């Protein structure tokens, strides 16, 4: 009963806000909000479509949902913190606010969905070695993002203070950090799929 009430509350709230956004011509945000809500409730919606009933909400599911929501929230906080940095350091033109909000809603929903699938289906099959490998790839991606931000900042700082086009931090921001980010993302995704397909192959 609690699951049904929570699902109805989320869907009705999303529908009302979506209609309001459409009336304000904020189509990108409205679509992204709707898609984000569908991703958030994907488990319940899929069960209603395929089995015509809500799935059980046991202790394990509650824990997985809680951790997935936590990851989505952390992602949104980090994304907002990144966007609060001066846009002139990263973009030639200031992005439209509706596009930023739409991107945040979609990315936050996708983060929640991938996190839930990971905790529910992939993590139990990875083992200690797989978890350590995944952690290493995630750290690589995180360090690469930090290196990119720091490299851009220091490169611009040197130019502003000394009118000097130094090459080291420029190469870190343009070459090293993106390469590390690609390696971290691809490696993490590969480990994620390994755990996912391992379970699927045993069913």
Buried (B, 14 or more C-beta within 10 A) or exposed (E): EEBEEEBEEBBEEBEEBBEEBBEEEBEBBBBBBBBBBBBBBBBBBEBBEEEEEBBEBEEEBEEBBEBBBEBBEEBBEEBEEEEEEEEEEBEEEEEEEBEBBBBBBBBBBBBBBBBBBBBBBBBEBBEEEBEEBBEEBBEBBBBBBEBBBBBBBBBBEBBEEEEEEEEEBBEBBBEBBBEBBEBBBEBBEEBBEBBBEBBEEEE
